[in-house]
Amino acid sequence: MSFVAVWKRSEADVLPPAPVSMVVSGNAPEVPAPVERPRMRKAVVNIRRPDLKNGVLRTLPGLDTPRAAFVPHGTLVDVGRAKTEAGQTWYHVRAVVNGVAYEGWMHADILDPVP
């Protein structure tokens, strides 16, 4: 059981009391262990074709999905989870391009891991 406080809009400058748990039976409620977020790894965008200078950051994994940004060759990105789409591996990445942060998916072939 928990206690929930209600306060008026005019009282917004006063913090409400913190929720309080009460044990009703003799057994304490089980508290789930905190979920650890996977640490982001680093990778460098490596465009191997000499006629291209940028990698494509997409809104979703897949070659036919909308483009979110172009990420220049040599850019350091944060890499998250992997997903396979149509037999190809894509990584969720965060990149900063010209001072603007972007988040989306990049094909595994253009990402080189940083140790």
Secondary structure, 3 states (H helix, E strand, C coil): CECCCCCCHHHCCCCCCCCCECCCCCCCCCCCCCCCCCCCEEEEECCCCCCCCEEEEECCCCCCCCEEEEEECCCEEEEEEEEEECCEEEEEEEEEECCEEEEEEEEHHHEEECC
